[in-house]
């Protein structure tokens, strides 16, 4: 049987691995780590000032979630950006799940959970429009956390787990570094929270659906612009 010191070390290692995981997610979302680039455990350990163990734990978790790809004898590689088809498929699934989660949240969320959603928006407001990729990545992490809190307060773990596996915000924030995205998302999140706090299921579902559709339009333009640019290149 493990002694208390061993258990404490394991807990400490787990917390540090979680912190490294969050840091790497932030770097992915801010494009500090670019799509297609190679990352190695020893380089990350030096950069983050930690041992290789939590780096390895975090990367193993990210590999299982499809956020990095292990390259034999060469560390890890960041996968390319999502395709247009993958984006549309994710959007379709979100439209099926997240309005339903918001509806249930308006019906079931505790006062403490509503307060937690409010605190998350306040943290996002402090980062909104912040300079540099670090603030942008940190905003993206809290954006994802806000949506997860809505799903959690809906008390449907199947929906929450399905949404978590998508890693929607990691993929979307990797597409572009644009502070306008953060500004528009804030107003839409506020509408969702207002409806949940008012215990209005229909309004909550509508606000979440509108947010996802508008977000989809914002990011869809990136694919359209890239397609147009490719077409111009061919014509030239």
C-alpha positions in Angstrom: 0.0 0.0 0.0 1.4 3.4 -1.0 2.4 5.7 1.9 1.2 9.3 2.2 4.4 10.8 0.7 4.1 8.6 -2.5 0.4 9.6 -2.9 1.4 13.3 -2.4 4.1 13.0 -5.1 1.7 11.5 -7.5 -0.9 14.2 -6.9 1.8 16.9 -7.4 3.0 15.3 -10.6 -0.6 15.1 -11.9 -1.2 18.8 -11.1 2.0 19.8 -12.9 1.1 17.7 -15.9 -2.3 19.4 -16.0 -0.5 22.8 -15.9 1.8 21.8 -18.7 -1.2 20.5 -20.7 -3.0 23.8 -20.4 0.2 25.7 -21.3 0.6 23.7 -24.5 -3.0 24.0 -25.4 -2.7 27.8 -25.0 0.4 27.7 -27.3 -1.5 25.7 -29.9 -4.5 28.1 -29.8 -2.3 31.2 -30.1 -0.2 29.6 -33.0 2.9 30.0 -30.9 3.3 26.3 -31.9 2.5 26.3 -35.6 0.6 23.6 -37.4 3.0 21.0 -38.9 5.9 21.9 -36.6 7.9 19.4 -34.6 8.1 19.5 -30.8 10.4 17.5 -28.5 10.2 16.7 -24.8 13.7 18.0 -24.0 13.1 21.3 -25.7 9.8 21.8 -24.0 11.2 20.9 -20.6 13.9 23.6 -21.0 11.4 26.1 -22.3 8.9 25.5 -19.5 11.5 24.9 -16.7 10.1 21.6 -15.6 11.3 18.0 -15.8 10.6 15.8 -18.7 8.1 13.7 -16.8 5.1 16.1 -16.8 6.0 17.1 -20.4 5.7 13.4 -21.3 2.5 13.0 -19.4 0.9 16.0 -21.1 2.0 15.0 -24.6 0.7 11.5 -24.1 -2.6 12.9 -23.1 -2.6 15.2 -26.1 -1.7 12.3 -28.4 -4.6 10.3 -27.1 -6.9 13.3 -27.9 -5.5 13.7 -31.4 -3.9 17.1 -30.7 -0.3 15.9 -31.4 1.1 13.0 -33.4 4.0 10.9 -32.1 6.8 10.6 -34.6 9.0 7.5 -34.0 12.5 8.5 -32.7 11.7 12.2 -33.4 9.4 13.4 -30.7 6.0 14.8 -31.7 4.4 16.7 -34.5 1.6 19.2 -34.5 -1.1 18.2 -36.9 -2.2 20.5 -39.8 -5.2 22.7 -39.5 -8.6 21.1 -39.7 -10.1 20.7 -43.1 -13.3 22.5 -44.3 -15.2 19.3 -44.1 -14.1 18.6 -40.6 -15.0 22.1 -39.6 -18.6 21.7 -41.1 -19.0 18.3 -39.4 -18.0 19.8 -36.0 -20.4 22.7 -36.5 -23.2 20.3 -37.3 -22.6 18.3 -34.1 -22.3 21.4 -32.0 -25.7 22.6 -33.2 -27.2 19.3 -32.1 -25.6 19.2 -28.7 -24.9 22.7 -27.3 -28.3 24.3 -27.6 -29.7 21.3 -25.8 -27.1 21.7 -23.1 -27.9 25.4 -22.7 -31.6 24.6 -22.4 -30.9 22.0 -19.7 -28.5 24.4 -17.9 -31.3 27.0 -17.7 -33.4 24.3 -16.0 -30.9 22.7 -13.8 -27.9 24.9 -13.1 -27.3 25.7 -9.4 -26.7 29.2 -8.2 -23.1 28.3 -7.6 -22.8 27.1 -11.2 -24.3 30.3 -12.6 -21.9 32.2 -10.5 -19.0 30.1 -11.9 -20.1 31.0 -15.5 -20.1 34.7 -14.5 -16.6 34.4 -13.1 -15.4 32.8 -16.3 -16.8 35.6 -18.4 -15.1 38.1 -16.1 -11.8 36.4 -16.6 -12.4 36.4 -20.4 -13.3 40.1 -20.2 -9.9 40.8 -18.7 -8.2 39.0 -21.6 -10.4 40.4 -24.3 -8.4 42.3 -26.9 -5.2 41.6 -25.1 -1.9 42.0 -26.9 0.0 39.1 -28.2 -0.5 35.4 -28.7 -0.4 34.5 -25.0 -3.5 36.5 -24.1 -5.2 35.2 -27.2 -4.5 31.6 -26.2 -5.5 32.2 -22.6 -8.8 33.7 -23.8 -9.4 30.6 -26.0 -8.8 28.3 -23.0 -11.5 30.2 -21.0 -13.8 30.2 -24.0 -13.6 26.4 -24.0 -14.0 26.3 -20.2 -17.2 28.4 -20.5 -18.8 26.0 -22.9 -17.7 23.1 -20.7 -19.3 24.7 -17.7 -22.6 25.1 -19.5 -22.5 21.4 -20.4 -21.5 20.5 -16.9 -24.4 22.4 -15.4 -26.8 20.7 -17.8 -26.0 17.5 -15.9 -25.6 15.3 -19.0 -22.2 13.8 -18.9 -22.6 12.1 -22.3 -23.1 15.5 -24.0 -20.2 17.0 -22.0 -17.9 14.1 -22.9 -18.8 14.3 -26.6 -18.1 18.0 -26.7 -14.8 17.6 -24.9 -13.6 15.1 -27.4 -14.2 17.6 -30.2 -11.6 20.1 -28.8 -13.6 22.6 -30.9 -11.9 25.7 -29.4 -8.4 24.4 -29.9 -9.0 23.8 -33.6 -10.9 27.1 -34.2 -8.5 29.4 -32.4 -5.7 27.7 -34.4 -7.3 29.0 -37.6 -6.7 32.7 -36.9 -5.3 35.2 -34.4 -8.0 37.9 -34.5 -9.0 39.9 -31.4 -12.3 40.7 -33.2 -13.3 37.1 -32.6 -12.9 37.5 -28.9 -15.0 40.7 -28.8 -17.9 39.1 -30.7 -17.7 35.9 -28.7 -18.0 37.8 -25.4 -21.3 39.5 -26.3 -22.7 36.2 -27.5 -21.6 34.4 -24.3 -23.2 37.1 -22.3 -26.6 36.4 -24.0 -26.2 32.7 -23.2 -25.5 33.4 -19.5 -28.3 36.0 -19.2 -30.8 33.4 -20.4 -29.4 30.7 -18.1 -29.5 33.0 -15.1 -33.1 34.0 -15.9 -34.0 30.3 -16.0 -35.3 30.7 -19.6 -34.7 27.4 -21.4 -35.9 28.6 -24.8 -33.9 31.8 -24.7 -30.8 29.9 -23.6 -31.1 27.3 -26.4 -31.7 30.1 -28.9 -28.7 32.2 -27.7 -26.4 29.2 -27.9 -27.6 28.3 -31.3 -27.1 31.8 -32.6 -23.7 32.0 -31.0 -22.6 28.8 -32.8 -24.0 29.8 -36.1 -22.3 33.2 -35.9 -19.1 31.7 -34.9 -19.4 29.3 -37.8 -19.8 32.2 -40.2 -16.8 34.0 -38.8 -14.5 31.0 -39.2 -16.1 29.8 -42.4 -14.9 32.9 -44.1 -11.3 31.9 -43.5 -11.8 28.8 -45.6 -13.5 30.8 -48.3 -10.7 33.3 -48.3 -8.0 30.6 -48.5 -9.9 29.0 -51.4 -10.1 32.3 -53.2 -6.4 32.8 -52.7 -5.5 29.4 -54.1 -7.7 30.2 -57.1 -5.9 33.5 -57.7 -2.6 31.7 -57.5 -3.6 29.2 -60.1 -4.9 31.9 -62.4 -1.7 33.8 -62.1 
